[in-house]
Amino acid sequence: MRLTVVLVVALLSLGLSPPQATAQTKKDVPDLVKKLQSPFSSDVTKAAQALGKLGPDAKDAAKPLAEALGKARFNDEFKAILQALGNIGPSAKHAVPGMTKQLKAAKFSSERLLILEALGDIGWGAKGAIPTLEDWAKNGPFLDERRAAEKVLKQIQKSERERAELKDEGERG
């Protein structure tokens, strides 16, 4: 603690300021994608969190995020990747097959619930998961997972309707 204070005072006396975190932008996506390949879980987690904050602007990272999801070893990493995919939205549709595979293979209910939530956030882009979700809604191992699958199915249907309405308005306008 004392060393940190001394360093900050020294930097300020030289007219410098301590390093500041900068907001990520769309142009940072390629560098963040590279960090997803790091052998260090903390690097992957931080990169996924930054990509998640970019939302749809990080759509080019959907496939690398899906690959990272398959390699995730720790819960924080797994959660950050799923949240990033969900925040990207429908453009993360290429990750859906891997996510449904992960849903079936997950050992813990908490993991399955995170996957279900991310599929719902992807919206109409997750329509490829509908057969799996319908089965999960009927036969999922736990009631909360069955209810979550039902909720995701409704989210996907709502998202698809909204997409169709926007498309119709665009054709009329």
N, C-alpha and C positions, 0 to 999 in steps of 0.2 A: 504494500500500500504506500509506504513512504517513498519507495523508488518511483512509483507511478507519479506521485505528486511532484517529486524532484524533476522528472522528465518533462512533465507538462509545464512546470514553471520555467525550465530551461528553454523549451520550445517557444513559449510565449515571449521570453526575454529576447529571443533571436528574431522575433516578428513572425514566427511560424505558428501554425495551429496544429493540434493533434489530428491524426487522420480521421476523416468523417466517412460514414457509410454513404454511398451514393445510390440513388434509385436506379434500378435496372430499366432498360428500355428494350424495344424490339431488336435493336442492333446488337444487344448483348446475348441474344439467344444462342448463337453458335458457340460462344465461350462457355455458357452455362451447360449446353449439351455435352461439351467435352468433359466438364466436371462430373457429369452423371456416370462417367466411366472410371472414376477414381476408385481405388481400392479402399478408400476411407469412407465409412458410412457418414461421418459428419459432413464431408464435402458433398456427397450425393444428396443428403438431406437439405443442406443449404441451397444447393443448385435447384432442387425440386421446389423448395419454398419460393425462391426468386422467380422461377418459371410460373408457379401458381399465381403469384402477385400480378404477373403480366396478363393472365387470363387468355382470351382468344388471340392476343398478339403473339403468344408462344405456340401457336398451332404447329409450327415446324418441328417442335420438340415432342410432339405426341408419340411418334414411333420410338425415339430413343427413351422416352419415359416408360413406355410399355416394356421395352427391353430391360430397363433398370428395375421395373417392378418384379420381373421374373427372377432377378438376382438379389433382391432386397433381403437383408439378413436380420434387420432390427426393426422394431415396431415404429420408431420415429421416422425412419427412412421409408418404410412401407406406407405409412400414413401421409407423409409429405408428397410422395409420388402420386398417390390416389387423389389427394386434394388438388394437386396440379392438373391432373387429367380432368377432374371434374370442373375445375375453373376454366380450362380451355374450352369445354363445352362440346358441341356437336363435331367440331373439327378433330376431336380425339377419337372418332369412330373406329380408326384403325387399331386402337388399343383394346377394343371391346372383346374380340375373340380371346385374347390373352387374359383379360379380366374375368371372363366367364370360366375359363380354365382354372384360374386361381380360385374363383369362388368354390368350385367343386373340390379343389385340392386343399383348401385352407383347413387347418386343424382346429382353429379356435373361432368361436362365434364372433368375437370382437373383430377379427380380420374379415370375416364374411360380411358383417354389418358395414364395415368401412368400404368394402368393394361395392356393396349394394348402394350405399349412399353416393359413391362416385358415379356409378352407372346412371342413377337418377339425375345427377348434375349434368351429365353428358347429354341428357335429353334425347331428342329424336335420333341423334347419332348412335344411340345404344339400341336401336330397334333390332339389330341383329341378335341381341341377347333375349329377346322376347320369349322364345321357346324355353330357354333355361329358366327365365324368371317365372313363367307360368308354372313350370314344374316345381320350382322352389316355393312358390306361393301355396301350392297344394301339399308338397311333400318335404318341405324344409325341416331340418332336425329340431328346430325350436320355434315356438310361437312368435317371438319377436322377429325372427328372421323371415317367417312366412308373411307377417304383417309388413315388414320392410320391403319384401319383394312385391307385394300388392301395391304399396305406395309408389315404388319405382315404376311399375307398369302404368300407373295413372300419370306419373310425371312424363313418361315417354309419350303416352297418348296425347296429353295436353300439349306438349312441345310440338308434336307432329301436327296437331290441329292448328296451332299458332303459326307454324311454318307454312302450312297450306293457305291459311288466310292471308298471310303476307305475300305469298306468291300470287294469289288471286288478285289482291289489291294492286300489285305491281303490273300485272297483265292488263288490268282495267285502266290504270292510271296512265 
